[in-house]
Amino acid sequence: MIVCKDLRAAYGERAVLDGFSLKIPERGVTALSGPSGCGKTTLLRVLAGLEELQGGTISGIVPGETAILFQEDRLLQWRRVEQHLTDVLPRRRWDRVPELLALAELEGEGGRYPSALSGGMGRRLALARCLALEARLYLLDEPFAGVDLPRALRILERLRALPAPVLLVSHEEAVLERADRTVWLEGPPLRALEPR
């Protein structure tokens, strides 16, 4: 169990996290949903160690054990699809490339460059690259942006089977319904609402 207790973070005078607490189970997908600007991305960045925590504690995980998928794909236009994966995989694990491409439904696309991919395919490549990292917690910010819903739901089922927990942000009702747990949020500062 990963436990976030009384987290505090601010940008200048603007408190984004102010006593926020959350428990993340050891397996499965926990979805976060709330209006834009409420603090969801800041929470992911704090868990990834990319934003300074000004108060509170996180137990069960350290930043070096997380992998984050940003809202932007951040693809390298001069690297082929499969190279995006081998760039982050140790050489001894390059045999995982076909498995990761299949997870993201990108079979047969390994030799293409990002400019030849649709927006949804680029998003799925960014997700596959994130999942190529060995992590004890995957932090996914809008992983299905631009991905058609049937495909997104198939990929979601594969995420649920990962050996590490997934914390993802989504606004898709169908994705939220299929997650193992959904936390409804508002803010800033970020706070959890009562379960629906």
C-alpha positions, 0 to 999 in steps of 0.5 A, a space after each residue: 500500500 502506498 500512503 500519501 498523508 497530509 501532502 502540501 505543495 504550492 506555486 508561490 502563494 497558491 496552495 495546490 495540495 493542502 493536507 491532501 491524503 490518498 491510499 493507493 493499493 498495491 495492484 490495479 488501476 486507481 483513476 483520478 477525475 476532476 476539473 482541469 486545474 484542480 491539482 491532479 497533475 501536481 499530485 502526479 509530479 509530487 509522487 514522481 519527485 518532480 515537484 517539491 513537497 512542502 509538507 506531509 509524507 509519502 510511504 511505500 514508494 520513493 520517486 526513483 521507483 516511479 514512472 510518469 507519462 506526461 500530458 505531452 507525448 514528448 516523442 523524439 522525431 528522429 527515433 523510430 517507434 521501436 527505438 523509443 522502447 530500446 532507448 529506455 530498456 536495458 539491452 538484456 530486456 530488448 526482447 520485451 519490445 514486441 510485448 510492449 508494442 502489443 500492449 499498446 496495439 502498435 504491432 507492425 509499427 516498430 520501424 516508423 517514425 513519430 511523424 508517420 503516426 496518428 495522434 492516438 498512435 503517438 499517445 500509445 507509443 508514449 504510454 508503451 515507453 513509460 511502461 517499459 520502465 521498471 517501476 513500482 508505481 506508474 503515474 499516467 496523466 491522460 494516457 488515452 487522450 486521442 485514443 479511440 474508446 474501444 482501444 482505450 478500454 482494451 489497453 486499460 484491461 492490460 494495465 490492470 494486469 500489471 504487477 505494479 499499481 497504476 494511478 491515472 488521470 482521466 475524464 472518460 466516463 467509461 475509463 473511470 467506470 472500468 478502473 478498480 477504484 475512482 477518486 473524484 476530486 475538486 480544487 484547488 487546493 486538491 481534495 477528494 469528494 465523497 464516492 459517487 
